């Protein structure tokens, strides 16, 4: 006969909980509500340490002070990494210099001398097992046209998430056209890990042996862009007064695969202090959106003569796409009569075909007009403008402030054409009351800002939660509130309603750095269990209003792993035994506090689990792309659904 699961209950503030003391109770305990605590916690007595123990404690304190002093005097190198859909950038800065001295790695292996002058390397990877001319895997500029390679794989890392409102409609069509392929037997996560390992090795090789033990922290890309843009602009143009305290700004990060917007209020310029005004928005509509539009134009214009060509001829990393990348980056629309040539031989194209236009058979070149280029940029431009307008309207609706500046960065943000369209938009829509600022090295803003963010404390004094965070629970059934399909009978508490949500953080909630949310729980552990590992699921919701019930708009977020060690249980059993509790027959009630820290120093959601003042063995967040709900939390008990 299978044993029943250990039950976990969220403590109710109105009633105290205890283990049912019935001798005929089940082997794995149920929680019972009562007005009095059956297990009072005794006051702990202070015992002075022995002379030997006191000496050990003093030595430990002195050793800790020595290590702290040594760490403060040591010089560190802060490395900022911007892993993008199309390109990756790396910046670094030493802790003993000022923000003006942030450097960008501009020397890359492969591709010849021209790679010594580029701020970024292509996010591209080729496996030796798939390319006969390779003895080892190639990455970045090492990947040459004609190789079997993989690009845009960052777009696939969140393949299980729902499409955003302004995502490029051509994105999903690009799958199967060689633009978002994956190697056999590998996931997007595996491919990204292989690529980032090479980036890590290159960084170590470039900076030499000065890099010691790594400490990893995360920073949002728009936050990194804000840090670099404001600091570099203030230092480069100190007399122009482009920024001032109280001013509202929107960061527009036009990257390779996405467009991301975040709005801030400048609280202080020195030191820089920012407050996020509302939840940021974005869409998969960056530079690759223009590339997808090019492919659609080629298919519409040349049919199978183009679409039948292999990915190594027309996909990311091909000579065809590299030539177009140069044209795309420099396009400014200043001369409407200008044409652009892209070399591509299409053997199935017939010169006698009267439908073939804008193709030079003598030079094997496709000719693109300025009108063509404007059309290729159209979706990316329109989506960006819609996102800006949506963010401005949201800020107005919340009466959060007035936006005076757009800071544009990222690869596509470096485009002269994009800058012109944004200038025109701000002039027409906001009567010139909103200015567009682009950092001198907008393409490298993210990695530069990431490095600067590691140099000093984060300038963000408060953020807005991107999601609702919560758990699936079950409650006492209410005919007016719950659906009959969610009803089930509990042997102790009667009719219950499963699939209910308990949200502990709301979307757009203002969060201070290191802000904590706590939940008190109780584990009831059978007497024959000597250690226990708990797995608690948590969920996310992107909707504006969080639903009270679990459904399709609630997405799995991950799993909290909590290890209750034998040391903790033995200590609790001894305490209960001293109070006359029969620890051999009755389950052990263990109070646990889960502390959630959002937006802390590491930039991720952290969790800690404690029992009283005792830290439980391990507690960490495991993020999962497609986890299942194996149980249900309750406000008074936890049981398998």
C-alpha positions in Angstrom: 0.0 0.0 0.0 1.5 3.3 -1.1 2.1 5.9 1.7 0.3 9.2 1.6 2.2 12.3 0.7 3.6 14.6 3.3 1.2 17.6 3.6 2.1 21.2 3.5 -0.3 23.9 4.7 -0.1 27.7 4.4 -0.6 29.1 7.9 -3.9 31.0 8.5 -3.4 34.2 10.5 -6.9 33.8 12.1 -6.5 30.3 13.4 -3.5 28.3 14.6 -2.8 24.8 13.2 -1.7 21.7 14.9 -1.4 18.0 14.3 -4.5 16.0 15.1 -3.7 14.0 18.3 -6.1 11.2 17.7 -4.5 7.8 18.3 -6.5 6.4 15.4 -5.2 9.0 12.9 -3.5 8.1 9.6 0.2 7.5 9.4 0.8 10.7 7.4 -0.9 13.4 9.4 -3.6 15.8 8.5 -3.7 19.4 9.6 -6.5 20.4 12.0 -7.6 23.9 12.9 -7.7 24.8 16.6 -7.8 27.9 18.7 -4.9 26.9 20.9 -1.5 25.7 20.0 -0.9 22.1 21.2 2.9 22.5 20.8 4.1 25.5 22.7 7.6 26.7 21.8 9.7 26.8 25.0 12.1 29.8 25.7 15.6 28.9 24.9 18.2 29.2 27.7 21.6 30.9 27.1 24.6 28.8 27.7 28.0 30.5 27.9 30.6 29.0 25.5 33.6 27.2 26.9 37.0 29.0 26.8 38.0 26.8 23.9 34.8 27.5 22.0 35.1 31.3 22.7 38.7 31.3 21.3 37.4 29.5 18.1 34.6 32.1 17.7 37.1 35.0 18.1 39.4 33.4 15.6 36.6 33.0 13.1 35.5 36.6 13.5 39.1 37.8 12.9 39.4 35.6 9.8 36.1 37.0 8.4 37.3 40.6 9.0 40.6 39.8 7.2 38.8 38.4 4.2 36.4 41.4 4.0 39.4 43.8 4.1 41.2 41.8 1.4 38.2 41.8 -0.8 37.8 45.6 -0.6 41.4 46.2 -1.5 41.4 43.7 -4.4 40.9 45.0 -8.0 38.1 43.4 -9.9 37.2 43.4 -13.6 33.5 43.7 -14.3 32.5 42.0 -17.6 29.2 42.9 -19.3 27.7 40.4 -21.8 24.9 41.2 -24.2 23.7 37.9 -25.8 21.5 39.0 -28.6 19.5 37.2 -31.3 21.9 38.3 -34.1 25.0 39.6 -32.4 26.7 39.3 -29.0 28.7 42.1 -27.3 31.2 42.0 -24.4 32.3 45.1 -22.4 34.6 45.3 -19.4 35.8 47.8 -16.8 38.1 47.7 -13.8 36.8 48.6 -10.4 39.6 51.2 -9.8 38.6 53.5 -12.7 35.7 55.7 -13.6 32.7 55.0 -15.9 34.4 56.8 -18.8 36.9 53.9 -19.0 34.5 51.1 -19.9 35.9 49.1 -22.9 34.3 47.0 -25.5 35.9 43.8 -26.9 36.5 44.5 -30.6 38.9 41.7 -31.5 37.3 38.4 -32.6 38.7 35.2 -34.0 37.9 34.4 -37.6 36.9 36.6 -40.5 40.2 38.5 -41.1 41.5 41.9 -39.9 38.1 43.6 -40.3 36.8 41.8 -37.2 39.3 43.8 -35.1 37.1 46.9 -35.5 33.6 45.5 -34.7 31.8 46.0 -31.4 30.0 42.6 -31.7 30.3 39.1 -33.0 27.5 37.2 -34.8 25.4 34.9 -32.6 26.1 32.0 -34.9 27.4 28.5 -34.4 28.6 25.6 -36.6 29.3 22.1 -35.5 32.4 20.2 -36.7 30.3 17.1 -36.9 28.2 18.7 -39.7 31.0 20.4 -41.6 33.8 18.3 -43.1 36.2 21.3 -43.3 36.0 21.9 -39.6 38.2 20.1 -37.0 36.4 21.9 -34.2 33.2 23.8 -33.7 33.1 27.3 -35.1 31.3 30.4 -33.8 30.8 34.1 -34.6 33.0 35.3 -37.4 34.7 31.8 -37.7 31.5 30.7 -39.4 31.9 31.2 -43.1 29.2 31.4 -45.8 28.5 27.9 -47.1 28.9 26.2 -43.7 26.0 24.4 -42.1 25.3 26.8 -39.2 22.7 28.0 -36.8 21.5 31.5 -36.0 18.5 33.2 -34.3 18.4 30.4 -31.7 17.8 32.9 -28.9 14.3 33.4 -30.3 13.6 29.7 -29.6 14.6 29.8 -25.9 11.1 31.0 -24.9 9.3 28.9 -27.5 6.6 27.8 -25.0 5.5 31.4 -24.2 2.5 33.0 -25.8 3.0 35.4 -28.7 3.0 39.1 -27.7 0.5 41.6 -29.2 3.0 43.2 -31.5 5.1 40.1 -32.5 6.1 40.0 -36.2 3.5 37.8 -37.9 6.3 36.4 -40.2 8.2 35.0 -37.2 6.5 31.7 -37.1 6.6 31.3 -40.8 10.4 31.5 -40.7 10.5 28.1 -39.0 11.3 25.4 -41.5 12.9 27.9 -43.9 16.4 27.4 -42.5 16.1 30.6 -40.4 15.4 29.0 -37.0 16.6 25.4 -37.4 18.1 23.4 -34.6 20.8 20.7 -34.8 19.7 17.1 -34.6 19.4 15.9 -31.0 19.9 19.4 -29.5 17.5 21.9 -28.0 17.7 25.7 -28.3 19.0 25.6 -24.7 21.8 23.2 -25.7 22.8 25.3 -28.7 22.8 28.5 -26.6 25.0 26.8 -24.0 27.5 25.6 -26.6 27.7 29.1 -28.1 28.0 30.9 -24.7 30.8 28.5 -23.6 32.8 29.8 -26.6 32.0 33.4 -25.6 33.2 32.7 -22.1 36.4 31.2 -23.3 37.1 34.1 -25.7 36.5 36.6 -22.9 39.0 34.7 -20.7 41.5 34.5 -23.5 41.1 38.2 -24.4 41.5 39.5 -20.8 44.2 37.0 -19.9 44.7 35.4 -16.5 43.6 38.5 -14.6 40.1 37.1 -14.3 39.6 35.2 -11.1 36.6 33.5 -9.6 33.4 34.5 -11.4 30.3 36.0 -9.7 27.3 36.0 -12.0 24.6 38.7 -11.8 21.8 39.6 -14.1 20.6 43.0 -15.3 17.6 43.8 -17.6 18.7 45.0 -21.0 16.7 48.3 -20.9 18.2 49.0 -17.5 21.7 48.4 -18.8 20.9 50.6 -21.8 19.6 53.4 -19.5 22.8 53.3 -17.4 25.1 53.6 -20.5 23.0 56.1 -22.4 22.5 58.5 -19.5 26.1 58.3 -18.2 27.7 58.5 -21.7 25.5 61.4 -22.8 26.1 63.4 -19.6 29.9 62.8 -19.9 30.0 63.5 -23.7 27.7 66.6 -23.6 28.0 68.0 -20.1 26.6 71.5 -21.1 23.5 70.4 -23.1 21.3 69.5 -20.1 19.6 66.6 -21.9 18.6 65.0 -18.6 17.3 66.4 -15.3 15.9 65.2 -12.1 12.1 64.5 -12.3 12.3 63.8 -16.1 10.5 60.8 -17.6 12.4 58.7 -20.2 11.6 55.7 -22.3 14.3 53.2 -23.2 13.7 51.8 -26.7 16.0 48.8 -27.2 15.8 47.8 -30.9 17.8 44.6 -31.0 18.3 41.8 -33.4 15.2 39.8 -32.5 13.1 42.0 -30.2 12.0 45.5 -29.4 11.8 46.2 -25.7 10.6 49.3 -24.0 10.9 50.4 -20.3 10.0 53.8 -18.8 11.9 55.4 -15.9 11.7 58.6 -13.9 15.0 60.2 -13.1 15.1 60.8 -9.4 18.7 61.9 -9.2 21.6 62.4 -11.7 24.6 62.1 -9.3 24.6 59.4 -8.3 22.1 58.1 -10.9 18.8 57.0 -9.4 15.9 55.8 -11.4 12.3 54.6 -10.7 10.4 52.4 -13.1 7.1 54.0 -14.1 5.1 51.1 -15.4 5.6 47.5 -16.7 7.8 47.4 -19.7 6.5 45.9 -23.0 8.1 44.4 -26.1 7.7 42.3 -29.2 9.7 39.9 -31.4 10.1 42.5 -34.1 13.8 43.6 -34.2 16.3 43.5 -37.0 15.4 40.0 -37.9 11.9 41.3 -38.7 13.5 43.2 -41.6 15.3 40.0 -42.7 12.1 38.0 -42.7 10.4 40.7 -44.8 13.3 40.4 -47.3 12.8 36.7 -47.6 9.0 37.2 -48.2 9.7 39.8 -50.9 12.2 37.4 -52.6 9.7 34.5 -52.5 6.9 36.7 -53.8 9.1 38.2 -56.6 11.1 35.1 -57.6 9.1 32.1 -56.4 10.8 28.7 -56.2 13.9 30.1 -57.9 14.6 31.7 -54.5 12.8 29.5 -52.0 14.4 26.3 -53.4 17.9 27.5 -52.6 19.5 25.9 -49.5 19.8 27.7 -46.2 23.6 28.1 -46.6 22.9 30.2 -49.7 20.1 32.4 -48.3 19.9 31.8 -44.6 21.5 33.7 -41.7 25.3 33.8 -42.2 25.1 33.3 -46.0 26.9 35.8 -48.3 23.5 36.9 -49.5 22.4 37.9 -45.9 25.8 39.4 -45.0 25.6 41.7 -48.1 22.0 42.7 -47.1 23.1 43.3 -43.5 25.5 46.1 -44.7 22.8 47.7 -46.8 20.3 47.5 -43.9 22.7 49.0 -41.4 23.6 52.0 -43.7 20.1 52.7 -45.2 19.0 56.3 -44.6 16.5 57.0 -47.4 18.1 60.4 -48.2 18.3 59.7 -52.0 15.0 58.2 -53.3 16.6 57.3 -56.6 19.3 55.1 -55.0 19.4 51.4 -55.7 21.1 48.6 -53.8 22.7 45.4 -55.2 22.7 42.0 -53.5 24.6 39.2 -55.2 22.7 35.9 -55.5 22.8 33.5 -58.3 19.4 31.8 -58.9 19.9 29.0 -61.5 16.2 28.4 -62.0 15.5 32.0 -62.9 14.8 32.4 -66.6 15.9 35.5 -68.5 13.1 35.1 -70.9 10.5 35.2 -68.1 8.7 38.6 -68.4 7.6 38.5 -64.8 11.2 38.6 -63.5 12.0 42.2 -62.3 14.9 43.9 -60.7 17.4 41.2 -61.4 20.7 41.6 -63.3 21.4 38.4 -65.1 24.9 39.6 -66.2 26.1 40.2 -62.6 23.7 37.8 -60.8 22.5 40.6 -58.6 19.1 41.5 -57.1 18.3 45.2 -57.2 16.5 46.8 -54.4 15.0 50.3 -54.6 14.5 52.8 -51.7 10.8 52.0 -51.9 11.7 48.3 -51.4 13.9 49.1 -48.4 11.1 51.3 -46.8 8.7 48.4 -47.2 11.2 46.0 -45.6 11.5 48.3 -42.6 7.7 49.0 -42.4 6.7 46.3 -39.9 9.6 47.0 -37.5 8.9 50.7 -37.6 5.2 50.5 -37.2 5.4 48.0 -34.3 8.0 50.2 -32.5 5.8 53.3 -32.9 2.8 51.4 -31.6 4.8 50.2 -28.6 6.0 53.7 -27.8 2.5 55.1 -28.0 1.1 52.3 -25.8 3.8 53.0 -23.2 3.1 56.7 -23.2 -0.7 56.2 -22.9 -0.2 53.8 -20.0 2.0 56.3 -18.2 -0.7 59.0 -18.8 -3.4 56.7 -17.6 -1.5 56.1 -14.4 -0.6 59.8 -14.1 2.9 58.6 -13.5 4.6 61.5 -15.1 5.5 63.1 -18.5 7.9 61.5 -21.0 10.4 64.0 -22.4 13.1 61.7 -23.9 13.3 58.5 -25.9 16.7 56.8 -25.6 17.2 54.5 -28.6 19.8 51.8 -28.5 20.5 48.3 -30.0 21.6 47.1 -33.4 18.5 48.2 -35.3 18.4 51.4 -33.1 21.7 52.3 -34.8 20.0 52.6 -38.1 19.9 56.1 -39.6 16.5 55.3 -41.1 15.0 54.2 -37.8 16.4 57.4 -36.1 14.7 59.5 -38.8 11.3 57.8 -38.4 11.4 58.2 -34.6 12.3 61.9 -35.0 9.4 62.4 -37.3 7.0 60.5 -35.0 7.9 62.6 -32.0 7.6 65.8 -33.9 4.2 64.9 -35.4 2.7 63.1 -32.4 4.1 65.1 -29.5 4.6 68.5 -31.2 8.4 68.3 -30.6 8.0 68.0 -26.8 9.7 64.6 -26.8 13.4 64.4 -28.0 15.2 61.3 -29.3 18.6 60.6 -27.9 20.9 57.9 -29.3 24.2 57.1 -27.5 27.3 57.4 -29.7 27.9 53.6 -29.6 24.2 52.6 -29.4 25.0 49.1 -30.8 27.1 48.3 -27.7 25.0 50.1 -25.1 23.7 46.9 -23.5 27.1 45.3 -22.8 28.6 48.6 -21.8 25.7 49.3 -19.4 25.9 45.8 -18.0 29.6 46.3 -17.2 28.8 49.7 -15.6 26.0 48.1 -13.6 28.5 45.8 -12.0 30.8 48.7 -11.0 28.3 50.2 -8.6 25.0 49.6 -6.9 22.0 49.4 -9.3 20.5 52.8 -10.0 17.0 51.4 -10.0 15.3 52.2 -6.7 12.1 50.5 -7.6 10.8 48.2 -10.4 7.5 47.0 -11.5 6.6 43.3 -11.5 6.4 41.9 -15.0 4.0 39.1 -13.9 1.6 38.0 -11.3 3.4 35.3 -9.2 1.3 32.7 -7.4 0.5 29.1 -6.4 -2.4 26.7 -7.1 -4.3 26.1 -3.9 -7.6 24.5 -2.8 -10.2 26.2 -0.6 -13.4 25.5 1.3 -16.0 25.1 -1.4 -18.3 28.1 -1.8 -21.4 27.6 -4.1 -21.4 31.2 -5.1 -17.7 31.4 -5.9 -16.5 28.0 -7.2 -17.4 25.7 -10.1 -18.8 22.3 -9.4 -16.2 20.7 -11.6 -13.5 21.8 -9.1 -15.2 20.2 -6.2 -13.7 17.2 -4.3 -14.2 15.7 -0.9 -11.5 15.9 1.7 -11.8 13.3 4.5 -11.0 15.9 7.2 -12.3 19.2 5.8 -15.2 18.1 3.6 -16.1 19.7 0.3 -13.2 21.6 -1.2 -12.5 23.6 -4.4 -9.2 22.8 -6.3 -7.6 24.8 -9.1 -7.8 28.1 -7.2 -5.0 30.6 -7.4 -3.2 32.4 -4.6 -1.2 35.3 -5.9 1.6 36.7 -3.7 2.9 39.3 -6.1 0.6 41.3 -8.5 1.6 42.5 -11.9 2.8 46.2 -12.0 3.3 46.0 -8.2 6.1 48.3 -7.1 9.0 46.3 -5.9 12.0 47.7 -4.1 15.4 46.0 -4.6 15.6 43.1 -2.3 11.9 43.3 -1.4 10.7 40.2 0.3 7.4 38.3 0.3 6.9 35.7 3.0 4.6 32.8 3.4 4.4 30.7 6.6 3.8 27.0 6.0 3.6 23.8 8.0 5.0 20.4 7.0 3.6 17.4 8.8 6.2 14.7 8.5 5.5 11.0 9.4 7.6 9.6 12.3 9.5 7.2 10.1 10.8 9.9 7.8 14.4 11.1 8.6 14.8 13.7 5.8 12.5 15.3 3.3 12.8 17.1 -0.1 9.8 19.3 -0.9 8.9 20.3 -4.5 6.6 23.3 -4.6 5.4 24.7 -8.0 4.9 28.4 -8.7 3.1 30.0 -11.6 3.0 33.2 -13.6 0.3 35.2 -15.3 0.9 38.0 -17.9 -2.7 39.3 -18.0 -3.5 42.7 -16.5 -6.0 41.1 -14.0 -5.0 37.9 -12.4 -7.6 35.1 -12.6 -8.9 33.5 -9.4 -8.8 30.0 -11.0 -6.1 28.0 -12.7 -6.5 28.1 -16.5 -4.8 28.6 -19.9 -3.7 32.1 -19.0 -1.7 30.8 -16.0 1.8 29.6 -17.1 4.2 27.3 -15.2 7.1 29.3 -13.8 9.2 26.8 -12.0 9.7 24.8 -8.9 11.0 25.6 -5.4 13.2 22.8 -4.0 13.3 22.7 -0.2 15.5 20.2 1.6 14.6 19.4 5.2 17.7 17.7 6.6 17.9 14.9 9.2 19.7 17.4 11.5 16.7 19.7 11.5 14.2 16.8 12.0 16.2 15.2 14.8 16.5 18.5 16.6 12.7 19.0 16.3 12.0 15.5 17.4 14.2 15.9 20.5 12.5 19.1 21.5 9.0 17.6 21.1 10.1 14.4 23.0 11.3 16.5 25.9 7.8 18.0 26.0 6.2 14.6 26.2 5.2 14.3 22.6 5.2 10.7 21.2 7.5 11.2 18.3 7.5 7.5 17.5 3.8 7.4 16.6 2.8 10.9 15.8 3.9 13.0 12.8 6.2 15.9 13.3 4.8 19.4 12.7 7.6 21.6 11.2 6.9 25.3 10.7 8.6 26.6 7.5 8.8 30.2 6.3 9.3 30.7 2.5 10.9 34.1 1.8 10.8 35.3 -1.8 13.2 38.0 -2.9 12.4 39.6 -6.2 14.9 41.8 -8.1 17.7 41.3 -5.7 21.4 41.7 -6.3 21.6 38.7 -8.6 18.7 40.0 -10.7 16.6 36.8 -10.4 13.8 35.5 -8.2 15.4 34.0 -5.1 13.9 31.9 -2.4 15.0 31.0 1.1 13.4 28.5 3.5 13.8 28.6 7.2 12.3 26.9 10.3 12.5 29.4 13.1 16.0 30.7 13.0 17.3 27.6 11.3 18.1 27.7 7.6 16.9 24.6 5.9 19.4 22.6 3.9 18.9 24.0 0.4 16.3 26.3 -1.2 16.6 27.4 -4.9 14.5 28.3 -7.9 14.3 26.0 -10.8 12.8 27.6 -13.9 11.0 25.2 -16.2 9.6 25.7 -19.6 6.7 23.3 -19.4 6.2 22.0 -15.8 3.1 20.2 -14.7 0.8 20.9 -11.7 1.3 17.8 -9.5 -0.4 19.1 -6.4 -2.3 22.0 -4.9 -1.6 24.4 -2.2 -4.2 25.3 0.3 -4.6 28.0 2.9 -4.8 25.3 5.5 -3.4 22.1 4.0 -1.6 20.7 1.0 -2.6 17.5 -0.7 -2.2 15.8 -4.1 -4.8 17.0 -6.5 
